[in-house]
Amino acid sequence: MIEHIRPAQLAAWFATAPDGSRPVVLDVREPWELQTASVRADGFELVAIPMGQLTGRLAELDAARDAGTPIACLCHHGARSLRVAAFLEQQGFERLANISGGIDAWSHENDPAVPRY
């Protein structure tokens, strides 16, 4: 099941992670978007794989899938990340969330220093 969480709820969602696992924020935006606005990894691992490259780079997430690590998907507003979360669910990932509102909401709710675009 894919949960829909706001950026302000992310820390609480990650707190439900199994002991010893480091939650992941999977940023599926394009490289130019990452250069424009990025999040700081704070209490989670940040993995950047553009949506169009995910099928070819899926093995980079194998350890997270095998460990049941929570993965929260992030894009600009939440549409691409939802599609990625649905794809990951089909691939056997279980602890998935879509960060509703994306990096734009992140700027409002978590870190106003993150530029909006």
Rosetta silent file (secondary structure, phi, psi, omega in degrees, C-alpha in Angstrom):
SEQUENCE: MIEHIRPAQLAAWFATAPDGSRPVVLDVREPWELQTASVRADGFELVAIPMGQLTGRLAELDAARDAGTPIACLCHHGARSLRVAAFLEQQGFERLANISGGIDAWSHENDPAVPRY
SCORE:     score description
SCORE:     0.000 S_00000001
   1 L     0.000  136.042  178.827    0.000    0.000    0.000 S_00000001
   2 E   -95.567  121.906  176.755    1.277    3.451   -0.888 S_00000001
   3 E   -90.088  150.788  176.576    0.807    6.019    1.831 S_00000001
   4 E  -111.263  116.271 -177.233    0.397    9.691    1.031 S_00000001
   5 E  -127.358  149.304  174.479    2.290   11.899    3.444 S_00000001
   6 L   -85.289  155.924  178.232    3.061   15.589    3.581 S_00000001
   7 H   -53.871  -36.755 -179.680    6.675   16.666    4.054 S_00000001
   8 H   -66.814  -18.255 -179.220    5.863   17.784    7.602 S_00000001
   9 H   -95.677   -4.985 -172.456    4.740   14.207    8.403 S_00000001
  10 H   -60.119  -45.814 -178.556    7.843   12.521    7.011 S_00000001
  11 H   -59.821  -41.778  178.947    9.805   12.288   10.268 S_00000001
  12 H   -65.919  -38.549  179.018    6.873   10.616   12.041 S_00000001
  13 H   -66.276  -42.107  178.567    6.439    8.154    9.161 S_00000001
  14 H   -66.313  -27.717 -179.814   10.145    7.331    9.218 S_00000001
  15 L   -63.560  -17.542  178.632    9.976    6.795   12.993 S_00000001
  16 L   -87.101    4.304 -179.291    7.978    3.632   12.288 S_00000001
  17 L   -66.550  149.619  175.877   10.966    2.130   10.421 S_00000001
  18 L   -59.185  146.577  179.101   12.387   -1.138   11.700 S_00000001
  19 L   -55.574  137.452  177.501   15.242   -0.700   14.170 S_00000001
  20 L    86.872  -10.954  179.406   18.573   -0.389   12.449 S_00000001
  21 L   -95.137  144.575  178.804   17.182    0.596    9.069 S_00000001
  22 L  -104.999  110.827 -177.628   17.898    4.007    7.584 S_00000001
  23 L   -57.704  159.419 -176.471   14.816    5.256    5.703 S_00000001
  24 E  -122.288  135.126  164.086   15.211    6.468    2.127 S_00000001
  25 E  -103.613  117.845  179.580   13.918    9.513    0.290 S_00000001
  26 E   -98.215  106.232 -179.440   13.984    8.606   -3.390 S_00000001
  27 E   -89.756  115.627 -174.133   14.176   11.822   -5.412 S_00000001
  28 L  -103.413   15.149  179.908   12.962   11.038   -8.941 S_00000001
  29 L   -78.606  166.215  179.578   13.427   14.508  -10.420 S_00000001
  30 L   -73.769  157.177 -178.868   15.735   15.348  -13.307 S_00000001
  31 H   -54.590  -38.809 -179.491   19.343   16.480  -12.675 S_00000001
  32 H   -65.246  -30.813  178.015   18.544   20.114  -13.566 S_00000001
  33 H   -70.483  -38.866  178.401   15.781   20.064  -10.938 S_00000001
  34 H   -63.806  -35.843  178.105   18.188   18.758   -8.298 S_00000001
  35 H   -69.432  -30.395 -179.018   20.560   21.614   -9.129 S_00000001
  36 H   -76.324  -44.008 -176.621   17.697   24.083   -8.749 S_00000001
  37 L  -153.855  125.863  179.222   16.346   22.784   -5.436 S_00000001
  38 L  -136.029  158.034  177.291   17.437   19.886   -3.260 S_00000001
  39 L   -97.118  156.206  174.057   16.691   18.523    0.178 S_00000001
  40 L   -93.409  131.107  176.622   19.246   17.869    2.889 S_00000001
  41 L   -71.104  113.402 -178.736   19.437   14.290    4.112 S_00000001
  42 L  -135.189   95.543 -178.411   18.537   14.585    7.773 S_00000001
  43 L    87.061    9.093  178.342   17.705   11.279    9.437 S_00000001
  44 L  -151.886  163.788  173.625   17.332    9.475    6.112 S_00000001
  45 E   -91.831  135.023  178.236   19.378    8.430    3.105 S_00000001
  46 E  -102.342  121.844  178.047   18.806   10.524   -0.010 S_00000001
  47 E  -120.794  126.979 -179.802   18.893    8.607   -3.301 S_00000001
  48 E  -111.123  112.719  175.124   18.482   10.471   -6.589 S_00000001
  49 L  -136.150  112.037  178.614   17.355    8.417   -9.584 S_00000001
  50 L   -57.030  143.773 -176.085   15.434   10.243  -12.326 S_00000001
  51 H   -51.031  -42.504 -177.362   12.115    8.561  -13.079 S_00000001
  52 H   -68.159  -13.824  179.969   13.175    7.730  -16.647 S_00000001
  53 H  -104.266   -2.070 -170.527   16.243    5.836  -15.393 S_00000001
  54 H   -61.389  -44.692 -177.268   14.577    3.850  -12.641 S_00000001
  55 H   -61.072  -37.614  179.365   14.061    0.568  -14.468 S_00000001
  56 H   -76.563  -17.042 -176.935   17.748    0.454  -15.443 S_00000001
  57 H  -117.306   14.553 -176.326   18.916    1.393  -11.946 S_00000001
  58 H   -57.772  -32.058 -179.208   16.427   -0.586   -9.853 S_00000001
  59 H   -59.390  -23.924  178.293   19.206   -2.802   -8.475 S_00000001
  60 H   -64.444  -16.489 -178.987   20.455    0.227   -6.500 S_00000001
  61 H  -107.679    4.256 -177.770   17.374   -0.211   -4.298 S_00000001
  62 H   -56.893  -44.263 -178.120   17.578   -4.004   -3.860 S_00000001
  63 H   -63.033  -38.352  178.681   19.055   -3.800   -0.356 S_00000001
  64 H   -65.138  -42.350  178.888   16.270   -1.441    0.744 S_00000001
  65 H   -63.451  -46.367 -176.806   13.607   -3.795   -0.646 S_00000001
  66 H   -64.455  -31.139 -178.968   15.184   -6.846    0.968 S_00000001
  67 H   -89.249   -6.179 -176.985   15.433   -5.096    4.358 S_00000001
  68 L    71.325   25.987 -178.862   11.903   -3.685    4.241 S_00000001
  69 L   -66.272  133.949  175.929   13.325   -0.169    4.436 S_00000001
  70 L   -66.584  135.103  177.804   10.716    2.584    4.148 S_00000001
  71 E  -124.839  123.680  175.475   11.043    4.552    0.906 S_00000001
  72 E  -109.395  123.583 -176.217    9.367    7.921    0.413 S_00000001
  73 E   -92.317  139.071 -174.408    9.295    9.112   -3.197 S_00000001
  74 E  -131.318  136.702  171.006    9.779   12.790   -4.014 S_00000001
  75 L  -141.458 -153.385 -177.221    9.326   14.881   -7.163 S_00000001
  76 L   -73.317  -51.740 -178.440    8.245   18.460   -7.922 S_00000001
  77 L  -125.656  -13.324  176.679    4.568   18.257   -6.908 S_00000001
  78 L   121.892   -5.466 -178.531    3.844   14.558   -6.307 S_00000001
  79 H   -78.975  -50.965  179.091    2.649   13.136   -9.643 S_00000001
  80 H   -62.918  -41.597 -178.216    5.863   11.492  -10.870 S_00000001
  81 H   -64.497  -32.393  176.424    6.704   10.236   -7.409 S_00000001
  82 H   -67.088  -40.860  177.564    3.301    8.559   -7.144 S_00000001
  83 H   -63.757  -40.721  178.602    3.914    6.752  -10.428 S_00000001
  84 H   -65.015  -43.664  178.812    7.334    5.643   -9.186 S_00000001
  85 H   -60.216  -40.478  178.234    5.868    4.414   -5.888 S_00000001
  86 H   -64.207  -40.537  176.907    3.274    2.376   -7.821 S_00000001
  87 H   -63.151  -45.584  179.790    6.052    0.870   -9.948 S_00000001
  88 H   -62.119  -38.211  177.447    8.108    0.006   -6.869 S_00000001
  89 H   -60.109  -41.099  177.713    5.077   -1.627   -5.287 S_00000001
  90 H   -65.387  -23.765 -179.630    4.766   -3.861   -8.368 S_00000001
  91 L   -89.972    4.178  175.188    8.433   -4.779   -7.918 S_00000001
  92 L   100.652    3.862  175.395    7.864   -6.079   -4.386 S_00000001
  93 L   -74.393  141.362 -173.583    8.664   -3.017   -2.268 S_00000001
  94 L  -111.927  -41.376 -176.582    6.358   -2.853    0.740 S_00000001
  95 L   -96.340   87.826 -174.264    6.965    0.292    2.835 S_00000001
  96 E  -123.779  145.639  174.202    6.238    3.065    0.340 S_00000001
  97 E  -141.564  149.735  169.768    5.021    6.618    0.549 S_00000001
  98 E  -104.163  128.712  178.028    4.439    9.418   -1.896 S_00000001
  99 E   -82.317   99.437 -176.827    5.484   12.811   -0.571 S_00000001
 100 L   -63.927  130.978 -179.008    2.364   14.792   -1.418 S_00000001
 101 L    90.942  -13.479  174.250    3.115   18.250   -2.724 S_00000001
 102 H    58.724 -154.342 -177.912    6.696   17.293   -3.566 S_00000001
 103 H   -64.178  -28.053  178.022    9.690   19.583   -3.224 S_00000001
 104 H   -62.970  -46.629  177.266    7.371   22.580   -3.506 S_00000001
 105 H   -68.835  -32.950  178.101    5.551   21.567   -0.314 S_00000001
 106 H   -56.833  -43.796 -179.888    8.905   20.626    1.251 S_00000001
 107 H   -60.491  -39.536 -179.752    9.959   24.249    0.896 S_00000001
 108 H   -74.440  -41.486 -168.648    6.802   25.419    2.689 S_00000001
 109 H   -97.960  -31.028 -173.763    6.640   22.780    5.414 S_00000001
 110 L  -114.341  -39.224 -172.513   10.196   21.610    6.152 S_00000001
 111 L  -154.143   95.634 -179.435   12.819   24.008    4.851 S_00000001
 112 L   -64.175  -11.316  177.320   12.048   27.477    3.463 S_00000001
 113 L   -75.099  -14.874  177.235   15.674   27.694    2.279 S_00000001
 114 L   -74.683  119.167 -178.913   14.807   25.195   -0.482 S_00000001
 115 L   -63.298  148.492  174.234   14.097   27.315   -3.586 S_00000001
 116 L   -97.596  146.185  177.213   10.738   27.017   -5.331 S_00000001
 117 L  -142.892    0.000    0.000   10.579   26.632   -9.081 S_00000001
